[in-house]
Structure formats: structure tokens, C-alpha cells
Amino acid sequence: MSKSSFHVTGYPKVKVRCQFDNFPGVSWITMEFDPHSRGNQVNGVIETGYGTFPLNDQVIKGYRDWE
């Protein structure tokens, strides 16, 4: 019998149900984190009655700089 190592790494992923004052119906925010990504470590989407909007590192940093 050979010795081998088996390693599984999981990355956090969340899906949150929300109701915004400005969007009709139920909205969903899905986000996941990948520390090994060379581009966006945070990726996700906001799904609303008006459509789907991307959410990533650039959007979050841009919003933070805008405040």
C-alpha cells in the first residue's frame, strides 16, 4: 500500500437573501473568496428584479474610494 496525502481546501461562499427598499421583490447577494486568484480574490453577483450586477474587488474598492 502506498502512502499518499489527500488534501482538500474549501473556500468560503455565501448566498444572502435580501429585500432592498429600492428594488422590487427579493434580491440575492452571492460572494465567494479565492485567496489564490491572481485577479479578483472576491467575486460575486447581486441578483435583483432589475437584473444581475457583478461584484468583485474592483467594485468594492471603487465604492470604498467613492465614499
C-alpha positions in Angstrom: 0.0 0.0 0.0 1.5 3.4 -1.0 1.5 6.4 1.2 -0.2 9.4 -0.3 -1.6 12.6 1.2 -5.0 13.8 0.3 -5.7 17.5 1.0 -9.0 19.4 0.4 -9.2 23.1 0.7 -12.5 24.8 0.8 -13.1 28.5 0.1 -16.0 30.4 1.7 -19.0 31.1 -0.4 -22.1 32.8 0.9 -25.6 33.5 -0.6 -27.7 36.0 1.2 -31.4 36.8 0.6 -32.3 40.5 1.0 -35.1 42.9 0.4 -34.0 46.4 -0.6 -36.2 49.5 -0.4 -35.2 50.5 -3.9 -35.5 47.1 -5.7 -38.8 45.2 -6.0 -39.1 41.6 -4.7 -36.3 39.5 -3.3 -32.7 40.1 -4.1 -29.8 37.7 -3.7 -26.1 38.5 -3.0 -23.7 35.7 -3.7 -20.0 36.1 -2.8 -17.0 33.8 -2.7 -13.4 34.2 -1.8 -10.4 32.6 -3.5 -7.1 33.6 -1.9 -5.1 32.0 -4.8 -6.7 34.1 -7.5 -4.3 36.5 -9.3 -7.1 38.8 -10.3 -10.1 39.2 -8.1 -10.0 37.4 -4.8 -13.6 38.4 -4.1 -16.2 37.5 -6.7 -19.9 37.6 -6.7 -23.2 38.9 -8.1 -26.2 40.8 -6.9 -29.4 39.4 -8.4 -32.3 41.8 -8.3 -35.6 42.4 -10.2 -33.7 44.8 -12.4 -31.0 42.4 -13.4 -27.7 40.9 -12.3 -24.8 43.1 -11.2 -21.2 41.9 -10.9 -19.5 42.3 -7.6 -15.7 41.9 -7.4 -12.6 43.5 -5.8 -12.6 46.5 -8.2 -16.3 47.3 -7.5 -15.7 47.1 -3.7 -12.5 49.2 -3.8 -14.1 51.7 -6.1 -17.1 52.1 -3.8 -14.8 52.5 -0.8 -12.8 55.2 -2.6 -16.0 56.9 -3.6 -17.4 57.4 -0.1 
